[in-house]
Every structure is written in structure tokens, then in C-alpha cells.
């Protein structure tokens, strides 16, 4: 074994430096045995699109079959974004062929201390991986990638904790607190149970989401929510909670810029495409009032600041709302993007599962029909009303990337499910004071 590793490392050292460039992911078509109503559909579909998951030799995915040790390691290798070229020479184990599709991934994982062999000379690539082995590998993956797992839950005491092997106890504790690997409804963890390919995709997708946030440096930003704008004063029939004036909006922007805050868009935030050393704010407008077009948009153009508008699609042609032609004109300027705010502006948390999905997709289809330019799948809850079940459905099943809500998130949902809190700006809101408090500025 020692001789084999030495030969492998010597071969590795002889590779040219350009071999360490990132390999592009090659997404594959989704196999036909992934039903679109399955609980694992979104996880598997996303990982296929990212080039992290792959079909088996027969073209099927076999979601409920056990995932093998080689298959799981290959997913971690693909997710890392690191080049496998340097690890394609030689083999670290006697039972890992030098020319197999998984050889480089296993070499990479072994050299990176992400996995161990089943013995000093064997890896057992075709053997299923247990839940405790999977947990240990995930924690070592975090270490290799220099990522600290987020602690999203309180420590759990599993009913079968005594059955968890000593080597995996810390890992099980860490990945369960990070909400990556869950226990079962009866309170057990089942450490020696094998994991299915679908279960592994759910876990890897959770790690990918966490990794994406950490590696992109996504930080807290102040998302400011406006609704209606008036030229000089707010009429008595309108609430100052949801309306402001042109002068007040200008004053808000001047105050934020004077504090050195950086205006960015939701898309920039989602991709981490902004200077994270500078405190940032995002402008959101809800409901699609015509005043967004007539009053706010000219100011945005003047200041060169982007705003994301969430439109209730059923009201596209109401008298006090902008119409699609106006929205397309705003989008053409490059400083406005329109997203979904539902069809009817109803409390989404009170809808049953099927109605929730149907209404959301109807709204999203209306958006993509009227605005064919590519856009992310961001959604703002009407009135900011949601619950954890609703958030899980939209994020895990429907594929919403960011979910915009109001005010602070509960600790157990912070940084989870793409949830982003916003602060409503009323006419009497001191935006500068709000920003100082949010960013803890003097």
C-alpha cells in the first residue's frame, strides 16, 4: 500500500501546473426514472444540471437504490470544483482500477483526507455507504474545502446514539446540527443504515447550498421595501406605511449613499457578485404600482441604482399598476428586474400544497411570458406571510432560489431555504437610523 501511494504521489508531482485548472461541469439529461412529483426531484434535477449527479450505466438514476462509496465520492469531487486531472494517474487502492470513471475522484478524496479505505489496501468502491460513513466524509469535505458548517439546529440526542461508531460521533453531531443529515421520525439516526441515491442527493444539495454561500462570501445586506410613490404628499386615502413621496425617496437614497453603503441587486447578492467588504443595500418595490414607473424609475436612472420589482400578475392591467409594456421599458434600461409576487396577493401560508404550487407557477409563467429575458426564480411573499412548510415546498420542490419575507427570520431559518428578510420603508421611516442599527454603525 505504501509503495502504491508513493508511486501515485510521484506521478502527481510530475504533472504540469496547468493540470490543476478547474474542470468544467458537464450537465447531463435527467433520467426518465425521476418523477417530477417525487420528494427528491428538485435535489436530483439541480445536481444533474450542475454536473454533480450522474446516471448509472443503463441510463437510469435508480433513486431508491443504495449509493455506493465510489458514487458518493464522485459527487463530492464534482461539487468541489477542483481539477481531477492530477489524480487520474495511478490508484491509491488495490481494488480501484487505474482506468475507472471513479479512480481520480477516489484518489482525490483519499489524498485530501476526505475518505479512508475499508482496509489498508482496499476501498470497496461498489459497496454501499452507511449514514455514519457518509456523515464523516461530509465533515472531512468541509475541512478540506475550509468551510465551517453552519449550526442551524440545537444538538440532537438520537435514541440510538450509543450505536454510532466513535469515529463518526463528532461528524454526526456536526452535520445534524447543520441540518444536512437528519434523523428519523422515531428519534433514531440509524448510523449503520445505508443511504439511497436520492437521500445522498438531498444531503449533497444541502452541502452545495452552504458551500455556495460561504465561497461566494454572501453576507447580510439591508433589503429595503417600498410600495407606492407620490409626487408631493400622500393623499388621506392612502396609508403612509405603504407610500412615500418623491422627495423622501431621494432623501433616503442620499442618506444611504452618504453613509458609504453600496447599492446592489438581488441577482448580484445571490451570485456573490459584489464587494463584500462594503455594507450593501438592495431596493425592492412590491405590487407593481404605476408610480414605480412614473416617479421612482426616473430617480433610479438619475442615481444609477437598481431596483427589483415584485409584481402581482393578476393586476398587470389595473388602473394604478404599470402594464407589461412599461415594465419591459424599465427592464430595458438595465436597472430594473421584475419578479413574481403571486397571482392574487393572498396569504400563501394558508394554501394547501397543490394550490400553493399551482398558484406560484401560474404567476411565474405569467412573468416569463411577458418578460422573455432570462431571470432568476425569486419570489416575494404577499404581506411577508409564510411558514416553514411553505418555504420548504417553494425552495425544495418548486425551485425558488430566493424567498423574500418581512423583518427578522427565526434562528432556525436564518440562512436557510433561500429566505431573505426585508425592512418595510414607510413615509416616516428614518432610513439612516435603520441602516446604522442594522449594520451596527456608530
N, C-alpha and C positions, 0 to 999 in steps of 0.2 A: 504493500500500500504506500509506504513512504517513498519508494522508488518511483511509483506511478505518479504521485503528486509532484515530485521533484522534476520529472520529465515534462509534466504538464506546465509547471511554472516556468521552466526554462524556455519552452516553446512560446509561452505567453510573452516573455521578455523580448523575444526576437521579433515580435510583430511591429510594424511601423506605427508611429504615433497616430496617423490618420485613421487607423483601425478603431480608435476609441470614439469616433464621431457617433452621434445618435443615429440609430436605425429608424427609418420611418415606419409607422404602424401601417399595416395593410388590412383595412377592414374587409370582412367577408359578408356574403349574403346570409341573412338569418335563416337557419334551417327550418324545415316545414313542421318539425315536432315541437315548436314553441308557440302554443296557442296565445292569442293576444289578450285573453281574459285570465291568464294564469297569474298567480301572485308574484311570480318571478320574471314575468315578461319584460318589464322595463329594465331590470338589472341586467338580464341577459342581452337584450337588444342594445343597450348602451355599451356594454363591454364588447359586443361584436363590432359596433360602429367605431369604437376606439382601437380595435385590433388587439384587445386583451384576451377575449374568449375566442375559441375556435371550435369547429365541428370535429367529430371523430372521422375516421377514415371512410365510413359509409355515408358521410354527408349529413348525418343526424347529430343532434346535440345530446340526446339522452339525458334530459334534465334531472330525472329522478334516480339515475344510476350513481353509484359511488364515484367520487372523483379520485383519481389515482395520485400518487405522490408526484409523479412526473408532470401530470396535467396541472396540478396546483402550482408547482414551482414555475412552470412555463407562464402561467398567468402573472405571477409576481414579477418575473423577468420582463415581460411585456409592459407591465404597469410602471416599472421603474424608469423606463425611457433610456436606460443605459445600453450601450452597444454590446451585443453578444458576440461580435466578430472575434475579439481577443480570446474568447472562451470556447471557440469552435475547434480548437486543436487538442487532441488527446482526450483522456477521460479520467475522472477522479476515482471511479469505482469499477471493479471488475465486471459488474453486471450492467453497466451503462455502455452500450456500443459507441464507438467513436463517430459513427455516421448517422446517428438517430436524430430525429427532429427535436428531441428534448435534451440532447447532450450538452449543448452550450449553456442552456438555462440551468441545468444541474451543476455544471462546473462553476458558473457564476454564483449560484446560491451557496455552494459549498465554500468557495474561496471567500465569499462575503460573510461567512458565518451565519447564514440565514437558515440553513438546514444541516442536519447531521445524517450520517448513514445509519442503516439498521444494524450494521456491524462495522468493524474496522475496514472491511473491503467490499461491502455491498450496500446498495442504496434501495433496492426493491422498487424500481420505478413504476411497475404495474400494480403494486399493492395499494389498497385504499388507504387514505389518510384519516386518522382519528381526529375528533374535535379538539382534544388536548394538544396533539401534534400540530394541528392547524393553528391553534392559538399561539403556541410557542414560536412557530415560524413567522406569524404576523408581527409579534412583538420584536423579533430579531430584524424583521424587514424595516420596521420603524427605526430601529437603532442604525441599521445600515444606511437608511436614507436621511438620517439626522433629523427625524421628526419626533416630536413629543406627542404621544396620543392625548387627545382632549379627554378630560374626565367629565362625562356628561351625566353620569348617574352616581348615586351613592353606592358604596360597596355592597355586594350581594352575598348572602350566605346561602349557598346551594345545599340542598338536602343531602346530596351525595359528595360533598366537598372532600370527605375523607378518601374517596376513591380517585381523586385527582393525583396523578403522579407528582412526586416532589419537583421534577424538572419543569413542570408546566404550571405550578400553582401561581407564581407571580404573573405569568403570562395570562392565565385565565382571569385573574383578578383585574389586570390592566385592560384587556380587550373587552371584558364585560362592562367595565366602568366607562369605556369609550363607546359603548353601545354598538360594537362591531359584531360580537358573538353573543347571542342571547341564550338564556336558559329555556326550559320548557315550562308549560303552564303548571305542572305539578311541583315546581320549585327545584327540579334537578338540572344538572348540567350535562350529564351523560358523557363524561370525558372519553370513554373508550368506544363510543358510538362513531361509526364512520359518517362522513359528511357527503351529501349528494352534490352533484354538479350545480344544481340550482342554488342550494344553500351556500356553496362556495362563492357563487357569483354575487349573492346578496352581501356576503362579507367583504369580498374584494371591492365591490362597488362602494361600500361604506368607507373602506380604506382610501380608495381613489378620491372620493369627495373630500376627505380630510386632508389627504396629500395635496390635492389641487389648491385648497385654501391656504395651506402652510407654504407651499412652494411659490405660489403667486404673491404671497405676503398680504392676503386680504386682511384688512384692518377695519376697525369701526369707522364708519363715516356717518355724518349727520344728514339724514334724508328729510327734507322739508316738504311738507304737503300743503299745496294751495288748491283752491277750487275756483271761485268766481272773482272777476276783477271789475271794478267800476272806475270811471274816469276821475271823478272828483269826490263824491261822497256816496255812502251806502244808503240806498232807499230804506224807508221804515219797514217795508215788507220783506226785506232780506236780513238774514242773520249775520252779524259781524263775525260770528265764529267761522263762517264759511265764505266770507267775502273780504276783500281788501281793496284799496284804491291804487291807482297808478303811482301816485307819489309815495305811498307807503311801500309798495313793491320796490321802487327804485331805492328808497332809503334802506330797505332790508339788504339788497344786493350791495350797496355801497358799504354798509356796516360789515358784512361778511368779508368782502374783499379787503377792506381796511385792516381787518384782523389777520390778513395773510392767509385766509382759507382758500383752498383750491377747488374750483368747480369741476365736477366730473359727471359723466353719465352713468346710468345703471350698467350699461354694457361694459364700460371701462372698469367699473367696480367688479363685475362678475369675472372678467378676464384678468384682473390684476394689472391692467394697462394704465397705470398712473404712478405718480411719485408718492410712495408710501411713507416718505419721511415728512410729508406735509399734511396737516389736518385738512380733510376734504369734506365738501358738502355736495348733495345731489338735489336737484329740483324736481318735484313731482307735481303734476296737475291732475286732479281727478274729475271725472264725469263729462269732460269734453264741452265745457261751456263755450259759447261763441266768443266770449270775452278773452279766452285764451288766444284766439286768432286775432281779434281786433285790437286788444290792448297789450297783452303780455308778450306776444310773439315779436312785435316791433321792438320792444325793450330788450328781449333776448338777443335779437340781431344786433342791436346797438352795443350791448355789453359782450357779445360773443360767447354767451353762456348757453349750454344745452339744457333742455327740459324733457322729461319723459312724461307723456300724457296717457292716462288710463281712461279708456272710453267705454261707456255703457252702450253696447252696439245697437240695442233696440231704439235708442234715441238719436241715431245719426241724423235724422231729418226733422227733429223737433225745432221749434222756432228759436229757442235760446241756446241751441247747441251748434257747434260747427258741423258742416257736412263733409263727406269724404273728399270732395274736391279741395276744400280748404285745408284739410289735414294733409293731403298729398302735396299741396303747395308748401306747407310748413316743413314737411319732411324733406322736400327737395332742397331746402335751404341748408340742410345738414346739421341743424341744431335742435331738431325735434324728432322724437320717435314715438309712435303710437302703439299702445299695448292694450290688452283686454282688461276690462273692469266688470265683466259678466254681461249677461244679456239684459236682465231686468233690474239690476241693482237690488237684489234680495239677499237675505241672510243665508249665506252658503252653508253655515254650520248646521242649519235645520233641515237641509235636504237629505233625502236618503241617497245611498251610494250611487245608484244608477242615474237618478235625476241630476245629482251633482256633476257626474262625469259628462252626461249628455248636455247640460246647460253650458258647462265650461267649454266643451269642444265646439258647440254651436257659436259661442262668442269668438273663439279663436279662429274658426273657419271664416266668420264674417270679417275679422281683421285681415286675414291673409288674402281673402277675396278682394277686398277694397285696396289693400296695400301689398302688391306682389313682391316688393323688395324684401330680401331675406331679413329676418329679425329673430331675436331670441324669444323664448317662451316665458315671458314674465307675466305675472298676474297680481292685481291688487284687489284684496277682499273689500267688497262694499261695506262701509261702516267699520272696516277693520275687524269684522266678526269672523272667527274661525275657531276650530277646536283641533286637538291633536290628531284625531281620526281623519278629519277633513284634510289637514296638512299632509298626513301620510299618503292619503289617496292621490292628491294632486301631485305630490313630489315623486312617489314611488311608482304609481300606476299610470298617471297621465303624462308625466314627464315635464312638469312645470319646473323651470330652472331656479327662478326666484319668486318668492311669495311675499308680497308687501302687506304689512299689517300696521296697526297703530300702537304707539307707546312701547313700553319695555316688554321683552319676552320673559316668560318664566325661566328660571335657571335650567330646568331640564330640557328646554328647547333652544337655548342660546347656541347660535352657531350650527343649528341643525335644520335639516329639511329645506334649506334654501330660504328660511324665514328672515325677513329684513324689517326691522321696526322703523316707523316714520313718526315725525312730530308734526301735528297739525299747526298751521300758522294762521291765527286769527288776526283781525284788524288791530287788536290791542296787544299782540304778542311782541315782546322785546326780543327780537331775533339775536341781537348781540349777546344779551344775557343768557339766552338759551344755549348759544354756541359756547360761551365761556363755561357754563355748567357742564355741558356735555363733554367737552374736551378737557375739563378741569384746568382752565386757563385762569390766570390772575385777573 
